[in-house]
C-alpha cells in the first residue's frame, strides 16, 4: 500500500478489524518511511455487473451512483454517514446475490426504495418522487397513503 502522505510503498499493518456488516475489512497502517498512520478499507470485489438501463443500453454497475442518490434523498435527515454506508453495502450485496451478470436499473431503484422505506420515510418519498417521475401533487399523496397502508 502506498502512503498517502509521502507516497512511499513501505508500511506495516498495525490493526485489522472487520467492518460493521462483515463485507469490509478495516486496516490501520503505519508508514515505515515517514511514520504517519492511515486507515485502508478492503472490500470484496464482485464480478463485473452490468446495469441494463430503460433504453436497453448497458453500463458498468457504479456503487457511487447509489451513494449519491441515497445521500440526496437523505439530505438534512437524521441519518449518519455510517448508516448510509451500511445501507449501500446491503443494497450492493443484495443486488450481487440476486444477479449474475446483469441487473435492470428498475430492480436497483426498487431495492433502494425498500431500504429507504425502512430507514426514513421522508427520504423514501423524496427518492420515489424522482424515481417514479411524479408530476402532480396527487401522486405524492397516493404514494404516502400507500406507504401508510403498508403496501408495496
N, C-alpha and C positions, 0 to 999 in steps of 0.2 A: 504494500500500500504506500502510495506517495504522500508525504507530509504536506498538508495544505498550507503550512507556514513557510518552510524552507525548500519544499519541492524535492527533498531527498527521498530515496527509496530504501530507508533503513529504519525500521521501527520494531517494537515488540508489543504483543498483546498483554495488557495488564489484567483485564477482566472481561469475561464473556457471560452474557445473560440472554435468556430467551425474551422476545418481545411479549406484549400483552396477550396476543392470541396464538402465539406459537409459530407464526409464519415468518417472523423476522428475528434475526439474531443480532444483538447489540454487542459491539466490541469496543472496549476502551483501550486506546493505543497510546504509546509514548514514542516520540521520535528520538532515536539514539544519536542523531546529529545535533538538533537544537534543544532537545529536552522538553519540548511542548507536548501537551496531551490533546487528543481529539477522539471523537466517537465516530464509528462507522456502523452502518446497518446493512446486514446481508439479508436478501430476500430471495425466496425460491423463485427461479425463473421458469415460467410455464412455456410450453411450446408456443410458437408464434400463433396468435389467434387473430383472425381477420374479422372485421366488422362489416356486415352487409347493410348498406345504407338503404333508405327508402327507394332510391332510384336504381337500385341493384349494383351500384359501384361498391368496390371493396377497398378497405383501408386497414392498416395495422391497428390493433387494439391499443388505445392510448389511455393509460391509467390517469394521466394528468387532466384529461377532459372530464373524467368523473369527479376528480377532486375539485376542479373549477366549478362545475355545475352544482355540486353539493355545497361548496363554500358560498356561492352566490345565494342559493336558497336559504342557507343558514346565517346569512349576514345579519348582524345585530341581534342574534338569537343566543340564548344561554347554553351554547354547546361549545366545548373546548376543542382545540386543535387535535388533541389526543383522541377525543371521541370521533372526530371527523376521520382521522386516520384509521381507527378501528372499524368504522362503517365502510370505508373504502376497501379495506382489507377483506372484510366479509363479502362485499359485493364482488370483488375480483375473484375471490375463492369460489363463490357460488357459481359465477359465470364459467370459470375454468372447469369446475367439476361437471357441469351440465353439458358442456360443448367441447367437441374435439378439435375442430379446425376453424369453424365459422360460427358467428353469433349475429343475430339481427340487432340492429340499433333499437328496435322496438322492445326486444327482450331485455336489453340493457336498461332502457328507460323504465320499464315496469319493475325491474329489480331495484333500481334506485328509489322509485316511489314507494316500494314496500318498506325499505329500510327507513326512509324519511318519515313515513307514516308512523312507524314505531318510535321514532326519535323525537320529532317535533311537528305537530300538526300544521302550524303556520308555514313552516318550510315546505311541508308536503304540498300544500295548496299553491304556494309560490311556484314550486317546480312543476306541478301538474298544469298550472295555467300556461306556462311556456311550452312544456312538452306536448300538451294536447291542443295548443294554439287557441286558447279561449279568446273569443271576440266580443262576447256580451256578458253583462253582469249576471244574467241568469245562469250562465254556465258555471260561474263561481259558486253561486248559491246551490245549484244542483250537485256540484262536487262536494261541497261542505255537508249538505244533507245526506248524501250517500255515505260519506265518511262517518257521520254521526250515527247512522243506522248500522254501521259495521259491515257494509257491503264492500265488494271488490277486494 
